[in-house]
Amino acid sequence: MSPVRTGFPRPLTRRRRFGWPRRVFAQVLLMQLAVATGVTVLATGLFLAPLSAQLDDQAMRRALAIAGTTASPRLAAGLTGGPPSARGPVQTEAERVRAATGAEYVVVMDTRGVRWSHPDPVQIGRVVSTDPSAALAGREVMEIDSGTLGRSARGKVPLRDADGRTVGAVSVGIEYDSVRDRLLGAIPGLLAHAGGALAVGALAAYLISRRLQRQTHDLAFSDISALLAEREAMLHGIREGVVALDRTGSVRLMNDEAQRLLGLGPEAAGRPLDEVLGRGRTADVLAGRVTGEDLVTVRGHRVLIANRMPTDDGGAVATLRDRTELEHLGRELDATRGLIDALRAQDHEHANRMHTLLGLLELEMHEEAVEFVTEVVGVHRATAEQVTEKVHDPLLAALLVGKATVAAERGVSLRLAPDSLLPDRLVDPRELVTVVGNLVDNALDAAAGTPDARVGVSFRTQGRTVVLRVSDSGPGVPEGRRELIFTEGWTTKAPPVHGKRGLGLALVRRLAERRGGTATVAGGPGGGAEFAVVLPDALSDAPAEVPSDVPAALEPAEEAR
């Protein structure tokens, strides 16, 4: 049976090639070893070079010191006692000094350069092989030179008699081979110390490389470069905001989406989180002062979902998702469900009315039927006319008419204050629709089920400023929680199916503060709660006439219900 062949190519066997390693730790180890070896060799060479010169200098100074000690007036007197002789007093004294000091030679010469002493008696009476003029001129000489006895370190001094006259010179030589032997004798010890230092350096380089291997997960430089490129592409390509923080709480990294969601720029990197975002729930969530999963926060007009994950180095990475559109859709879904429930109830009520009308017609009670139809139609028309007379913006008027229908189904009376007036000159009607819709929904939830359930809405204007008040007959808000209810995520209701609660009032305050206004809550005149929202510059231009009681709208006041 023939083997089954697939369309996938067989993997190639990779041959092991020797050369420059690919792993980070191996490259670092080799570089550190090369540096340590180079430094050791350089330090050894730099030490040996001055050591040779120092040994030469010591030998020449020793020779000069011996010559200076030998050149005494008593030795000078020997030069006048007769011709140079191998048995004369000068030769005898010079050989005694040479034997005592270990010098290679001690040569005494007269002013003509004729030797009076020498280790080889044959050389006595002959002229010296090197120039003695400097010493005979009264100067001390140190040098390394070659003579009849080979290369040596020499010291020459003038020889003066008792009257101080120069009568000759003394030359002392130290065998240069002994100087070289001292230098060569110091090299093994120096190399031993250098080898020990190199071994310690190699061990330290190995330990550092092993730690680097663990920290880089045994990756190659090419792998790190590829991972960095992939990270940059991923961070700036995903549609979620990513914020990386270090252990001090400063922003280490922020991708493009995070900058867009938080309204920040690249200059935020390296700065403390609280300084960049300011005090608030968003900063608390990202800094880890508020813990949990899928935490809701509001930044500007955006609703964000944040999650935070600590890192091994003490920092953290936070992800942000934009739920603004989803939250709006969820609220529209809730409103649609409320309208559907209201329409279902209206359908039942309409069926009852049609049955009543049919019964009146079958009983030939025509006048009663006409009165019944007129009354039913008049109630709905009166509600719509009442709203449109006071609210001239079509979006807000439609919203309030729909809310009135929902309120009636829930057994709540929704009324506009008699002195309410909102002209059709709103700069951003959708913004006010969001504010009114959130406040009325909360008021209906609070008032539903209470005796004489009611919700009051009031619009006042002053110049280009709109003041909105929404009151209810519910249980009210305790004084200690009147600021807490405007915090993102705070709620006393069960969460809906589509997401989180605790966002409506936070959005209301953010929208008001974005225009330089305020959103507050206080106790209602007849119990319950009263929310007041001031929106500066909400109208396109100031009205020609301002009612005299409008300024009072800027202060907490009792509202007609």
C-alpha positions in Angstrom: 0.0 0.0 0.0 1.5 3.3 -1.1 1.8 6.0 1.6 -0.7 8.9 1.5 0.8 12.1 0.2 -0.4 15.4 1.4 -0.1 18.8 -0.1 2.0 20.2 2.8 5.8 20.4 2.2 8.0 18.4 4.4 9.9 20.5 7.0 13.5 21.0 6.2 16.1 19.7 8.6 18.1 22.6 9.9 21.8 22.1 10.0 23.6 23.4 13.0 26.0 26.1 11.9 28.8 27.4 14.1 29.2 31.2 14.1 27.8 34.2 15.9 25.0 33.0 18.2 21.5 34.3 17.8 20.3 34.3 21.4 20.5 37.6 23.3 22.2 36.1 26.4 24.8 34.2 24.3 25.7 37.4 22.4 25.9 39.4 25.6 28.1 36.7 27.2 30.5 36.7 24.3 30.7 40.5 24.2 31.3 40.7 27.9 34.0 38.0 27.8 35.7 39.8 24.9 35.6 43.1 26.8 36.9 41.5 30.0 39.7 39.8 28.1 40.6 43.0 26.3 40.6 45.1 29.4 42.8 42.5 31.2 45.3 42.4 28.4 45.4 46.1 28.1 45.8 46.6 31.9 48.6 44.1 32.0 50.4 45.7 29.1 50.0 49.2 30.6 51.4 47.9 33.8 54.4 46.1 32.2 55.4 49.1 30.1 56.1 51.4 33.0 57.5 48.5 35.1 60.4 48.0 32.7 61.2 51.7 32.7 60.9 51.8 36.5 63.3 48.9 36.9 65.8 50.6 34.5 65.6 53.8 36.4 66.1 52.0 39.7 69.2 50.2 38.3 70.7 53.5 37.0 70.0 55.3 40.3 71.6 52.4 42.2 74.7 52.6 40.0 74.8 56.3 40.5 74.5 56.0 44.3 77.4 53.4 44.3 79.5 55.7 42.2 78.8 58.7 44.4 79.8 56.7 47.5 83.0 55.4 45.9 84.2 58.8 44.6 85.9 60.0 47.8 89.0 62.3 48.2 90.9 59.2 49.6 90.3 57.4 46.3 91.4 60.5 44.4 94.6 60.6 46.3 95.4 57.2 44.9 95.5 58.6 41.4 98.7 60.6 42.3 100.6 57.7 43.8 102.0 56.3 40.6 100.9 54.7 37.3 97.8 52.5 37.0 98.4 49.1 38.4 96.4 45.9 38.9 97.7 45.8 42.5 97.4 49.5 43.2 95.2 51.0 45.9 92.6 52.3 43.4 92.1 48.8 41.9 91.9 47.3 45.4 89.3 49.8 46.7 87.2 49.5 43.5 87.1 45.7 43.7 86.2 45.8 47.3 83.2 48.1 46.5 82.2 45.9 43.6 82.2 42.8 45.7 80.3 44.5 48.5 77.6 46.0 46.3 77.2 43.3 43.6 77.9 45.7 40.8 79.1 44.4 37.5 82.1 46.8 37.5 83.5 49.8 39.3 85.9 51.7 36.9 88.0 54.7 38.2 89.5 56.9 35.4 91.7 59.9 35.4 91.1 63.1 33.4 92.5 61.5 30.3 90.0 58.6 30.4 92.6 56.0 31.4 91.3 53.2 33.6 92.8 52.8 37.0 90.5 50.0 38.0 88.5 47.3 36.1 87.2 43.8 36.8 89.5 42.6 34.0 93.0 43.6 35.1 94.1 43.6 31.4 91.9 46.7 30.8 93.7 48.7 33.4 95.8 51.5 31.8 93.6 51.6 28.7 91.2 54.3 27.7 87.6 53.7 28.5 85.3 52.6 25.6 82.6 55.2 26.3 82.8 59.0 26.3 83.6 60.2 29.9 83.5 64.0 29.1 80.2 64.7 30.9 81.4 63.2 34.1 84.9 64.8 33.8 83.1 68.1 33.3 81.5 67.8 36.7 78.1 66.4 35.8 76.4 63.2 37.0 75.4 60.8 34.3 72.8 57.9 34.3 72.4 55.8 31.2 72.0 52.3 29.8 74.8 51.6 27.3 77.0 48.8 26.0 80.7 48.6 26.8 83.5 46.0 27.1 81.4 43.9 29.6 78.2 44.1 27.6 75.0 46.1 28.1 74.6 47.6 31.6 72.9 50.3 33.6 75.5 52.9 34.4 76.1 55.8 36.8 79.0 58.2 36.4 80.2 60.9 38.8 83.2 63.2 38.9 86.1 62.3 41.2 87.3 65.3 43.2 90.4 65.6 45.5 90.4 67.3 48.9 90.6 70.8 47.3 87.5 70.1 45.1 89.3 69.8 41.8 88.1 67.2 39.4 90.9 64.7 39.0 88.9 61.9 37.3 85.6 60.0 37.3 84.0 56.9 38.7 81.8 54.7 36.5 79.7 51.9 38.1 77.7 49.5 36.0 74.8 47.1 37.0 74.4 44.1 34.7 71.4 44.6 32.5 70.6 40.9 32.5 69.7 41.2 36.2 67.3 44.0 35.5 65.6 41.9 32.8 65.5 38.9 35.1 63.6 41.0 37.6 61.1 42.1 35.0 60.7 38.5 33.7 60.3 37.3 37.3 57.4 39.8 37.9 55.5 38.7 34.8 54.2 35.3 36.2 52.7 36.9 39.3 51.2 39.7 37.2 49.7 37.2 34.8 48.3 35.2 37.8 46.6 38.3 39.1 45.3 39.2 35.6 44.0 35.6 35.2 42.2 35.8 38.5 40.6 39.1 37.6 39.6 37.7 34.2 38.1 34.6 35.8 36.0 36.8 38.2 34.9 39.0 35.2 34.0 35.9 33.2 31.9 34.5 36.1 30.2 37.8 36.6 29.5 38.0 32.8 28.0 34.5 32.9 25.7 35.3 35.9 24.5 38.5 34.2 23.9 36.7 30.9 21.9 33.9 32.7 19.7 36.6 34.3 19.3 38.3 30.9 18.4 34.9 29.5 15.6 34.5 32.0 14.3 38.0 31.5 14.3 37.8 27.7 12.9 34.3 27.7 15.9 33.0 25.7 14.9 35.1 22.7 17.1 36.2 19.8 17.6 39.9 18.9 15.6 39.3 15.7 12.8 37.8 17.7 12.7 40.8 20.0 12.6 43.2 17.1 9.8 41.2 15.5 7.8 41.1 18.8 8.3 44.9 19.1 7.0 45.5 15.6 4.1 43.2 16.2 3.3 44.9 19.5 3.2 48.3 17.9 1.0 47.0 15.1 -1.3 45.3 17.5 -1.6 48.2 20.0 -2.3 50.8 17.3 -4.5 48.6 15.2 -7.0 47.2 17.8 -10.2 49.1 18.5 -9.7 48.9 22.3 -7.8 51.5 24.3 -4.7 50.2 26.1 -3.0 52.2 28.9 0.2 50.8 30.5 1.3 52.2 33.9 4.6 51.7 35.8 4.9 51.0 39.5 4.7 54.7 40.4 1.4 55.2 38.6 2.8 57.1 35.7 1.7 56.5 32.1 4.2 54.3 30.3 2.3 53.6 27.1 -1.0 54.7 25.6 -2.2 53.5 22.1 -4.1 55.6 19.6 -7.6 54.4 20.7 -6.9 55.1 24.4 -5.8 58.7 23.4 -9.1 59.1 21.5 -11.3 57.7 24.2 -9.6 59.7 27.0 -9.2 62.8 25.0 -5.4 62.9 25.5 -2.3 63.2 23.3 1.1 61.5 23.1 2.5 64.0 25.7 0.7 62.1 28.4 3.4 59.4 28.4 5.7 59.7 31.4 3.4 61.8 33.4 1.4 60.7 36.6 -2.0 59.3 35.8 -3.8 61.7 38.3 -2.1 64.7 36.7 -3.1 63.6 33.2 -6.7 62.7 33.9 -7.5 64.7 37.0 -9.3 63.5 40.0 -12.3 61.3 39.2 -13.6 57.8 38.8 -11.7 57.3 35.5 -8.4 57.9 37.3 -9.4 55.8 40.2 -10.4 52.8 38.0 -7.2 53.0 35.9 -5.0 53.4 39.0 -6.6 50.4 40.8 -8.2 52.4 43.6 -11.5 50.9 42.4 -11.4 47.2 41.9 -13.6 44.8 39.9 -14.3 43.6 36.4 -15.9 45.6 33.6 -16.0 48.8 35.6 -18.1 51.5 34.1 -16.7 55.1 33.9 -17.6 58.2 32.0 -15.0 60.4 30.3 -16.4 63.4 28.7 -19.5 62.3 26.8 -18.2 58.7 26.4 -19.3 55.7 28.5 -16.3 53.4 29.0 -15.8 49.9 30.3 -12.4 49.4 32.0 -10.5 46.3 33.1 -7.1 46.4 34.8 -4.5 43.7 35.0 -1.3 44.0 37.3 2.1 43.2 35.8 5.1 41.4 37.4 7.1 44.7 37.7 4.5 46.4 39.9 2.8 48.2 37.1 -0.5 47.5 35.3 -2.2 47.4 31.9 -5.7 48.7 31.6 -8.0 48.2 28.6 -10.9 50.5 27.7 -13.9 49.8 25.5 -16.3 52.4 24.2 -19.9 51.6 25.2 -21.4 54.9 24.3 -23.3 53.8 21.3 -24.3 50.5 23.0 -25.5 52.4 26.0 -27.6 54.7 23.8 -29.0 51.7 22.0 -29.8 50.1 25.3 -31.6 53.1 26.5 -33.5 53.4 23.3 -34.4 49.7 23.7 -35.7 50.4 27.2 -37.7 53.3 25.9 -39.0 51.2 23.0 -40.1 48.5 25.4 -41.9 51.0 27.5 -43.7 52.4 24.5 -44.6 48.9 23.3 -46.0 48.2 26.8 -47.9 51.5 26.6 -49.2 50.7 23.1 -50.3 47.3 24.3 -52.2 48.8 27.1 -53.6 51.5 24.7 -54.7 48.6 22.5 -56.6 47.0 25.3 -58.1 50.4 26.3 -59.0 51.1 22.6 -60.7 47.8 22.3 -62.7 48.5 25.5 -63.7 51.9 24.1 -64.6 50.4 20.7 -66.8 47.9 22.5 -68.4 50.6 24.5 -69.0 52.7 21.4 -70.4 49.7 19.6 -72.8 49.0 22.5 -74.0 52.6 22.5 -74.6 52.5 18.7 -76.5 49.2 19.0 -78.7 50.7 21.7 -79.3 53.6 19.4 -77.9 56.0 21.9 -76.3 58.2 19.3 -75.9 61.4 21.3 -74.1 59.5 24.1 -71.8 57.9 21.5 -70.9 61.3 20.1 -70.1 62.6 23.6 -68.0 59.6 24.4 -65.9 59.9 21.3 -65.4 63.6 21.8 -64.3 63.2 25.3 -61.7 60.4 24.5 -60.2 62.4 21.6 -60.2 65.6 23.6 -58.1 64.1 26.4 -55.3 63.0 24.1 -55.4 66.2 22.0 -55.3 68.3 25.2 -52.1 66.5 26.4 -50.3 67.1 23.0 -51.5 70.7 22.8 -50.4 71.4 26.4 -46.9 70.1 25.6 -46.5 71.9 22.2 -47.7 75.2 23.6 -44.9 75.3 26.2 -42.2 73.3 24.4 -41.6 74.5 20.9 -38.7 72.2 20.0 -40.2 69.2 18.1 -37.8 66.6 19.5 -38.4 67.5 23.1 -42.1 67.9 22.5 -42.3 64.4 21.0 -40.2 63.0 23.9 -42.5 64.5 26.5 -45.7 63.4 24.7 -44.3 59.8 24.6 -43.2 60.0 28.2 -46.7 61.2 29.2 -48.2 58.1 27.6 -45.8 55.8 29.4 -46.5 57.7 32.7 -50.2 57.3 32.3 -49.8 53.5 31.8 -47.7 53.3 34.9 -50.2 55.3 36.9 -48.1 58.4 37.2 -49.3 61.9 36.3 -46.7 63.8 34.1 -47.3 67.5 34.0 -45.5 70.6 32.7 -45.3 73.6 35.0 -47.8 76.3 33.9 -45.0 78.9 33.5 -42.7 76.6 31.5 -41.5 77.9 28.1 -38.8 76.5 25.8 -38.4 78.3 22.5 -37.3 76.5 19.3 -33.8 77.9 19.3 -31.8 75.1 20.9 -28.2 74.8 19.9 -28.1 71.0 20.4 -31.6 69.5 20.9 -30.2 66.0 21.2 -28.2 67.0 24.2 -31.2 68.3 26.1 -33.2 65.2 24.9 -30.6 63.1 26.7 -30.8 65.2 29.9 -34.7 65.3 30.0 -35.0 61.6 29.0 -32.7 60.4 31.8 -34.2 62.6 34.5 -37.9 61.8 33.5 -37.1 58.1 33.4 -35.6 58.2 36.9 -38.5 60.3 38.2 -41.1 57.8 36.8 -39.2 54.9 38.4 -39.2 56.7 41.7 -42.8 57.9 41.6 -44.4 54.7 40.3 -46.4 52.9 43.0 -46.5 55.9 45.4 -49.9 57.5 46.5 -50.8 60.3 44.2 -47.9 59.5 41.9 -46.8 62.5 39.9 -43.8 63.9 38.0 -43.4 67.6 37.3 -41.2 69.1 34.5 -40.3 72.8 34.3 -38.4 74.8 31.6 -37.2 78.3 32.3 -34.9 80.5 30.2 -32.7 83.5 31.0 -30.9 84.9 28.0 -29.2 81.9 26.4 -29.4 79.8 29.6 -31.9 77.0 30.0 -32.9 75.8 33.5 -34.6 72.4 33.7 -36.3 71.0 36.8 -37.7 67.6 37.2 -39.5 66.6 40.5 -41.2 63.5 41.6 -43.3 62.2 44.5 -41.0 59.3 45.3 -39.1 58.6 48.5 -36.5 61.3 47.7 -32.7 61.2 48.0 -31.0 61.2 51.5 -28.9 64.3 52.0 -25.7 62.2 52.5 -26.1 60.6 49.0 -27.0 63.6 46.9 -23.5 63.8 45.5 -22.9 60.1 45.3 -25.8 59.5 42.9 -24.0 61.4 40.2 -21.0 58.9 40.4 -20.6 56.5 37.5 -21.8 53.0 38.4 -23.8 54.0 41.5 -27.4 52.8 41.4 -30.1 51.3 43.6 -31.8 49.4 40.7 -31.2 46.0 39.3 -29.0 46.0 36.2 -30.9 45.7 32.8 -30.4 42.9 30.4 -28.3 45.0 28.0 -25.7 46.3 30.3 -24.9 48.4 33.4 -26.9 51.0 35.4 -25.6 54.1 37.2 -24.8 56.1 34.0 -27.8 58.3 33.4 -27.2 60.9 36.2 -23.4 60.8 35.6 -24.1 61.7 31.9 -26.5 64.4 32.9 -23.8 66.1 35.1 -21.1 65.6 32.5 -23.2 67.2 29.8 -24.1 70.2 32.1 -20.4 70.7 33.2 -19.2 70.5 29.6 -21.3 73.6 28.9 -20.2 75.3 32.2 -23.4 74.5 34.0 -24.4 72.4 37.0 -26.6 69.4 37.9 -27.9 69.2 41.5 -30.5 67.4 43.5 -32.5 68.6 46.5 -35.7 67.7 48.4 -38.9 68.5 46.5 -41.4 71.0 47.9 -44.0 68.3 48.6 -41.6 65.5 49.3 -39.6 63.4 46.8 -36.6 64.7 44.9 -36.1 67.7 42.7 -33.3 67.7 40.1 -32.1 71.1 38.7 -29.9 71.4 35.6 -28.5 74.7 34.4 -27.3 74.7 30.8 -25.6 78.0 29.8 -25.5 78.9 26.1 -28.1 76.2 25.2 -30.1 78.7 23.1 -28.8 80.2 19.8 -29.5 83.8 20.9 -31.3 85.7 23.7 -35.0 86.3 23.5 -36.4 89.7 23.0 -38.2 89.8 26.3 -37.4 88.0 29.5 -40.2 87.3 32.0 -39.7 89.0 35.3 -39.7 85.7 37.3 -37.1 84.0 35.2 -34.1 84.9 37.4 -35.7 82.9 40.2 -35.2 79.8 38.0 -31.5 79.9 38.8 -32.1 79.3 42.5 -33.8 76.3 44.0 -37.5 77.2 44.1 -40.8 75.5 44.5 -42.1 74.3 41.2 -45.7 74.1 40.1 -46.8 70.6 39.6 
